[in-house]
C-alpha cells in the first residue's frame, strides 16, 4: 500500500511541474509579443484594411455594343423523306425477286412477283365468257332494231355483258396485286424473304427509303414559337462527322404538345452524297433572330442571387455590385438587357471572392 501512495505522490508532483512549466512559457511569449508591439504598425494596419493596398488582381472587359445572333441549340433526329416497309397485298408463293439489296430503285419497278397462275386462269375464263356475251349483246341489238325482241330482252343481254366486264376488271386488279411495285424512287434495304417462300400480308419484304433530301425533326420550347418561320435556315452536325450541314424549315406543327410544352418542327436537308442516314442523331443550331447593338458579357461574370442576377463593375479602383437583367444565354456570353451602360468595366474573374468596395487592380481583356 505504501508503494502505491508513493507512486501517486510522484505522479501528482510531475503534473504540477508540467502545469507550472507551461504557465511560465506562456508568460515569456506574451512578454516577447508586447515588445514587438512597440515597433511601427503601419504595415499591420494596411494588411487589415485592404483598401489602402494595391488591391485584388482581377480581369475585366469594357462594355460595348455588338450584333447578337440569338441561336438555339437543340437535338433532333434525321428521318427519310419517304419510308415504307414493303409488303404483299395478297398471300402466295414468291416466284421472283427482282432487286438487289442496298441499291437504288425507281418508282414503278417490279420488286417481287407472287404466283398468279390461278388468277390468270380465272381471267382467261371470264374473258372467254365476255367474248360470248359481247356477241350475244350485238345480236340482240340487231334484233331489237328489227323489232324481233323486246327492250327487256336486250337489256338483259347488255347487263350480262357489263357484269362480265366488271369481273374482268376485278380479276385484273387482283392480278396486279401479285406484283410488289416500288411506290417511289429510293434505296431498298436488306430483304427478309427468299424465292419459294410463302408470303402473307404481314410479312415484311424489305425497307424502302427516299434519302435525298432528308427530313430533320426537332422540337423547341413553346416560348420560342413566335420566332420560328417557314424557310428559316438551320445548321446541324451528326455524331459520326464534324461536317456542318444546312437545312430549311418546311413544316411547323400547328399546336404545342401539352405534355412536353414543345413545338414540333421539320426541316429539309440535301443529301446527295448519302452521308446522312435516317435514324441518326443531329445536333441542331437554329438562329431565332438578330439583335442590333446588344450588350454581351461573359457567362462567368454573371452571378445568380436570390432576387435575380448581379455583376461586379470597377469604379474608382473599387468593386461595385450592379443588378442586371439577363436575356438569352449562350455557351460563352449572356445578353444583358438592363443594368449596364456602355463603357462600364465588368469584372470577369474573382467574382465569387469579391465584396462591395473591395480594392481591385483590373487587367482588361478582349470580350469574346
SEGU-455725 format. One line per 8 residues: number of its first residue (from 1); their letters; for each residue x, y, z negated of C-alpha. Coordinates in Angstrom, 3 decimals. Each point is the difference from the previous one (the first is absolute). Layout:
residues N
NUM) a) X/Y/Z ~ ...
This chain:
residues 368
1) xxxxxxxx) 0.000/0.000/0.000 ~ 2.868/2.374/-0.870 ~ 1.516/-0.561/3.453 ~ -3.313/0.929/1.673 ~ -0.212/3.268/-2.024 ~ 3.582/0.863/0.912 ~ -0.833/-0.569/3.720 ~ -3.056/2.297/-0.152
9) xxxxxxxx) 2.008/2.743/-1.772 ~ 2.746/-0.100/2.657 ~ -2.625/0.127/2.810 ~ -1.706/3.019/-1.617 ~ 3.319/1.837/-0.355 ~ 0.716/-0.627/3.698 ~ -3.363/1.410/1.061 ~ 0.456/3.128/-2.122
17) xxxxxxxx) 3.440/0.540/1.509 ~ -1.355/-0.236/3.564 ~ -2.746/2.539/-0.726 ~ 2.521/2.411/-1.565 ~ 2.321/-0.407/3.017 ~ -2.770/0.735/2.504 ~ -1.107/3.158/-1.878 ~ 3.581/1.274/-0.080
25) xxxxxxxx) 0.459/-0.526/3.727 ~ -3.257/1.826/0.839 ~ 1.123/3.022/-2.042 ~ 3.274/0.113/1.944 ~ -1.842/-0.043/3.318 ~ -2.333/2.801/-1.140 ~ 2.943/2.138/-1.096 ~ 1.667/-0.486/3.405
33) xxxxxxxx) -3.243/0.956/1.783 ~ -0.377/3.118/-2.048 ~ 3.500/1.093/0.962 ~ -0.770/-0.482/3.685 ~ -3.131/2.133/-0.261 ~ 2.165/3.049/-0.721 ~ 1.342/-0.069/3.558 ~ -1.683/2.126/2.737
41) xxxxxxxx) -3.350/-1.563/0.938 ~ -0.623/1.499/3.463 ~ 0.358/-3.291/1.856 ~ -2.258/-1.845/-2.375 ~ -2.783/2.547/0.377 ~ 0.267/-0.108/3.757 ~ -0.355/-3.784/-0.003 ~ -3.241/0.253/-1.970
49) xxxxxxxx) -1.517/2.844/1.984 ~ 0.521/-1.421/3.518 ~ -1.209/3.151/1.851 ~ 3.294/1.830/-0.589 ~ 2.037/-2.721/1.772 ~ 0.352/-0.687/3.753 ~ -3.292/-1.986/0.067 ~ -1.044/-3.422/1.260
57) xxxxxxxx) 1.240/-0.833/3.493 ~ -2.976/-0.748/2.277 ~ -0.858/0.009/3.695 ~ -2.745/2.027/1.594 ~ -1.567/1.153/3.253 ~ -1.259/3.374/1.133 ~ -3.684/-0.175/0.914 ~ -0.695/0.686/3.673
65) xxxxxxxx) -2.722/-0.694/2.561 ~ -0.131/-2.705/2.635 ~ -2.493/-1.891/2.159 ~ -1.221/-3.112/-1.789 ~ -1.315/-3.040/1.833 ~ -2.441/-1.719/-2.328 ~ 0.805/-3.635/0.721 ~ -1.872/-2.940/-1.462
73) xxxxxxxx) 1.858/-3.293/-0.259 ~ -2.157/-3.112/-0.192 ~ 0.201/-3.662/0.892 ~ -2.067/-1.763/2.633 ~ -0.215/-3.001/2.296 ~ 0.640/-0.558/3.688 ~ -2.872/-1.657/1.832 ~ -0.482/-1.284/3.528
81) xxxxxxxx) -1.985/2.263/2.285 ~ -2.202/-3.014/0.770 ~ 0.154/-3.399/-1.687 ~ -2.049/-3.181/0.325 ~ 0.183/-3.655/-0.981 ~ -0.762/-1.958/3.158 ~ -2.687/-2.693/-0.356 ~ -2.147/-2.075/2.354
89) xxxxxxxx) -3.707/0.793/0.207 ~ -0.864/-3.598/0.817 ~ 1.348/-3.264/-1.442 ~ 1.899/-2.435/2.188 ~ 3.316/-1.566/0.952 ~ 2.878/2.214/1.083 ~ 0.884/-0.817/3.609 ~ 2.485/2.813/0.625
97) xxxxxxxx) 2.093/2.639/-1.821 ~ 1.146/2.789/2.316 ~ 2.066/2.320/-2.190 ~ 3.466/0.012/-1.502 ~ 0.326/0.875/-3.637 ~ 1.357/3.457/-0.812 ~ -0.519/1.433/3.497 ~ -2.106/2.808/1.407
105) xxxxxxxx) -3.273/-0.882/1.714 ~ -2.334/2.145/2.092 ~ -3.673/0.626/-0.599 ~ -2.172/-2.642/1.704 ~ 2.711/-2.686/0.097 ~ -1.263/-3.559/-0.645 ~ 1.907/-1.207/-3.053 ~ -1.673/-3.322/-0.875
113) xxxxxxxx) -2.362/-2.302/1.923 ~ -2.552/-2.284/-1.661 ~ -1.345/-3.176/1.668 ~ -3.037/1.072/2.053 ~ -0.840/-3.136/2.052 ~ -3.432/-0.465/-1.607 ~ -0.925/3.640/0.586 ~ 1.194/-0.214/3.611
121) xxxxxxxx) -2.296/-3.008/0.523 ~ -2.947/1.916/-1.485 ~ 0.727/2.913/2.290 ~ 0.135/-2.196/3.082 ~ -3.333/-1.603/-0.904 ~ -1.753/3.327/-0.529 ~ 1.490/1.474/3.199 ~ -1.452/-2.911/1.960
129) xxxxxxxx) -3.414/0.560/-1.540 ~ 0.287/3.691/0.717 ~ 0.656/-0.676/3.665 ~ -3.081/-2.210/0.274 ~ -2.088/2.532/-1.894 ~ 1.167/2.777/2.304 ~ -1.121/-2.034/3.007 ~ -3.380/-0.658/-1.614
137) xxxxxxxx) -0.426/3.675/-0.849 ~ 0.803/1.022/3.566 ~ -2.505/-2.503/1.426 ~ -2.691/1.140/-2.426 ~ 0.596/3.590/1.014 ~ -0.583/-0.852/3.685 ~ -3.188/-1.927/-0.842 ~ -1.247/2.894/-2.088
145) xxxxxxxx) 0.450/2.368/2.922 ~ -2.124/-2.358/2.126 ~ -2.617/-0.362/-2.740 ~ 0.615/-3.715/-0.346 ~ 0.632/0.187/-3.780 ~ -1.147/2.226/-2.800 ~ 2.025/2.734/-1.672 ~ 0.101/-2.073/-3.188
153) xxxxxxxx) 1.702/-2.902/1.790 ~ 2.652/2.317/1.381 ~ 0.514/1.600/-3.428 ~ 0.677/-3.426/-1.514 ~ 2.626/-0.768/2.643 ~ 1.640/3.401/-0.528 ~ 0.027/-0.425/-3.811 ~ 1.635/-3.447/0.298
161) xxxxxxxx) 2.777/1.516/2.150 ~ 0.608/2.837/-2.485 ~ 0.149/-2.448/-2.896 ~ 2.687/-2.022/1.754 ~ 1.978/3.145/0.761 ~ -0.093/0.905/-3.714 ~ 1.239/-3.498/-0.887 ~ 2.909/0.444/2.424
169) xxxxxxxx) 0.956/3.285/-1.662 ~ -0.178/-1.605/-3.454 ~ 2.184/-2.937/1.030 ~ 2.526/2.321/1.669 ~ 0.184/1.999/-3.239 ~ 0.670/-3.216/-1.941 ~ 2.613/-0.952/2.562 ~ 1.757/3.367/-0.424
177) xxxxxxxx) 0.267/-0.624/-3.745 ~ 2.190/-3.034/0.636 ~ 2.784/2.420/1.001 ~ 1.653/2.037/-2.780 ~ 0.906/3.328/1.634 ~ 2.209/2.815/-1.307 ~ -2.396/2.826/-1.021 ~ 2.769/2.628/0.342
185) xxxxxxxx) 3.643/0.240/1.000 ~ 2.486/-0.710/-2.777 ~ 2.480/-2.415/-1.528 ~ -1.186/-3.468/-0.933 ~ 1.366/-1.726/-3.072 ~ 0.680/-3.598/-0.969 ~ -2.604/-2.526/1.111 ~ -1.702/-2.370/-2.419
193) xxxxxxxx) -1.378/-2.500/2.524 ~ 1.224/-2.605/2.483 ~ -1.367/-1.455/3.224 ~ -2.500/-2.776/-0.724 ~ -1.020/1.460/-3.348 ~ -3.687/0.368/-0.775 ~ -0.891/3.607/-0.736 ~ -2.876/1.378/-1.988
201) xxxxxxxx) -1.129/3.590/-0.234 ~ 1.936/0.379/-3.286 ~ 3.350/-1.174/1.404 ~ 2.555/2.835/0.234 ~ 1.868/-0.263/3.294 ~ 2.501/2.878/-0.398 ~ 0.214/3.699/-0.892 ~ -0.101/2.620/2.732
209) xxxxxxxx) 1.193/3.534/-0.795 ~ 0.367/3.217/1.940 ~ 3.042/1.705/-1.560 ~ 0.633/3.042/2.190 ~ -1.058/2.313/-1.449 ~ -0.326/-1.105/-3.611 ~ -2.284/1.402/-2.675 ~ 1.380/1.381/-3.269
217) xxxxxxxx) -2.548/-0.279/-2.788 ~ 0.393/1.991/-3.241 ~ -1.954/1.829/-2.692 ~ 0.432/3.437/-1.572 ~ -1.381/1.410/-3.277 ~ -3.327/1.746/0.477 ~ 1.423/3.385/-1.077 ~ 1.887/0.159/3.310
225) xxxxxxxx) -2.942/-0.913/2.233 ~ -0.593/3.601/1.082 ~ 3.530/0.210/1.399 ~ -0.246/-2.979/2.373 ~ -0.869/0.598/3.649 ~ -0.199/-2.198/3.068 ~ 3.242/-0.115/2.015 ~ 2.054/0.910/-3.091
233) xxxxxxxx) 3.500/-1.406/0.446 ~ 1.521/-2.516/-2.390 ~ 3.448/-1.542/-0.257 ~ 0.656/-3.393/-1.515 ~ 2.654/-2.636/-0.590 ~ -0.176/-3.732/-0.586 ~ 1.812/-2.117/-2.544 ~ 1.964/-1.793/2.696
241) xxxxxxxx) 1.400/3.087/1.750 ~ 1.255/3.517/-0.762 ~ -1.406/1.278/3.299 ~ -2.620/2.747/-0.290 ~ -3.157/-0.578/2.036 ~ -2.673/2.544/0.928 ~ -3.771/-0.237/0.153 ~ -3.204/2.054/0.198
249) xxxxxxxx) -3.151/-0.198/-2.089 ~ -2.906/-1.179/2.165 ~ -2.676/-0.993/-2.517 ~ -1.086/1.014/-3.504 ~ -2.528/-1.889/-2.114 ~ -3.106/2.200/-0.441 ~ -0.229/-0.696/-3.746 ~ 2.232/-0.344/-3.078
257) xxxxxxxx) 0.461/-3.406/-1.609 ~ -1.804/0.334/-3.352 ~ 2.170/-2.587/-1.741 ~ 3.434/1.321/0.996 ~ -1.007/3.652/0.680 ~ 1.999/-0.099/3.217 ~ -0.705/0.739/3.658 ~ 0.837/-2.645/2.612
265) xxxxxxxx) 1.898/1.219/3.086 ~ 1.382/-1.660/3.128 ~ 2.675/1.210/2.397 ~ 1.378/-1.323/3.280 ~ 3.702/-0.549/0.645 ~ 1.680/-1.065/3.222 ~ 1.728/-3.394/-0.054 ~ 1.346/-0.582/3.484
273) xxxxxxxx) 3.084/-1.779/-1.361 ~ -2.046/-2.310/-2.226 ~ 1.993/0.932/-3.127 ~ -3.116/0.630/-2.079 ~ -1.670/-3.204/-1.127 ~ -3.599/-0.118/-1.250 ~ -0.178/-0.637/-3.729 ~ 3.213/1.897/-0.730
281) xxxxxxxx) 0.262/2.512/-2.848 ~ 0.392/3.651/1.057 ~ 1.296/2.955/-2.024 ~ -1.868/3.008/1.397 ~ 0.684/3.729/-0.173 ~ -2.965/2.206/0.823 ~ 0.367/3.784/0.349 ~ -3.102/1.579/-1.519
289) xxxxxxxx) 0.732/3.687/0.634 ~ 2.767/2.623/0.129 ~ 0.125/2.719/-2.665 ~ 1.712/3.224/1.035 ~ 2.259/1.945/-2.429 ~ -0.231/-2.687/-2.687 ~ 2.028/-0.036/-3.240 ~ 1.745/-3.318/-0.637
297) xxxxxxxx) 2.078/-1.050/-2.996 ~ 1.803/-3.300/-0.656 ~ -2.091/-2.604/-1.789 ~ 2.464/-0.200/-2.894 ~ -0.599/3.676/-0.820 ~ -3.697/-0.486/-0.789 ~ -0.783/-1.205/-3.536 ~ -3.453/-1.397/-0.882
305) xxxxxxxx) -1.358/1.388/-3.288 ~ -3.257/-0.348/-1.903 ~ -1.737/2.911/1.732 ~ 1.496/-0.334/3.471 ~ 3.492/0.388/1.428 ~ 2.934/2.321/-0.699 ~ 3.371/0.881/1.478 ~ 2.969/1.805/-1.497
313) xxxxxxxx) 1.270/3.159/1.666 ~ 3.105/2.024/-0.793 ~ -0.542/3.643/-1.024 ~ 2.895/2.126/-1.281 ~ 2.067/-3.109/-0.688 ~ -2.690/-1.690/-2.070 ~ -2.415/-2.839/0.722 ~ -3.685/0.909/0.079
321) xxxxxxxx) -3.008/-2.328/0.252 ~ -2.465/0.747/2.785 ~ -3.344/-1.747/0.441 ~ -0.605/-0.950/3.642 ~ -2.773/-1.407/2.159 ~ 1.213/-2.960/2.034 ~ -1.441/-1.393/3.218 ~ 1.154/-2.817/2.248
329) xxxxxxxx) 3.013/-1.990/-1.178 ~ 2.490/-1.755/2.274 ~ 2.983/-2.166/-0.871 ~ 2.246/3.081/-0.251 ~ -2.150/3.098/-0.459 ~ -3.123/1.360/-1.663 ~ -2.196/2.659/1.588 ~ -0.478/2.896/-2.461
337) xxxxxxxx) -3.244/1.894/0.517 ~ 0.279/2.394/-2.936 ~ 2.314/1.240/-2.772 ~ 3.201/0.700/1.953 ~ 1.142/2.979/2.039 ~ 2.411/0.265/2.896 ~ 3.519/0.507/-1.353 ~ -0.526/-1.759/-3.332
345) xxxxxxxx) 2.849/-2.305/-1.050 ~ -1.446/-3.389/-0.907 ~ 2.189/-2.332/-2.074 ~ 0.243/-3.490/1.441 ~ 2.211/-1.767/-2.575 ~ -0.075/-0.226/-3.786 ~ -3.724/0.722/-0.109 ~ -0.669/-2.558/-2.747
353) xxxxxxxx) 2.778/1.474/-2.202 ~ -0.815/3.680/0.457 ~ -1.896/2.175/-2.441 ~ -1.515/3.437/0.578 ~ 2.575/2.823/-0.237 ~ 2.920/-2.445/0.107 ~ 3.072/1.498/1.674 ~ 0.736/-1.611/3.364
361) xxxxxxxx) 2.752/0.205/2.568 ~ -1.624/-0.702/3.380 ~ 1.718/-1.527/3.009 ~ -2.158/0.657/3.066 ~ -0.565/-2.891/2.387 ~ -1.826/-0.251/3.296 ~ -3.659/-0.955/-0.192 ~ -0.713/-3.190/1.981
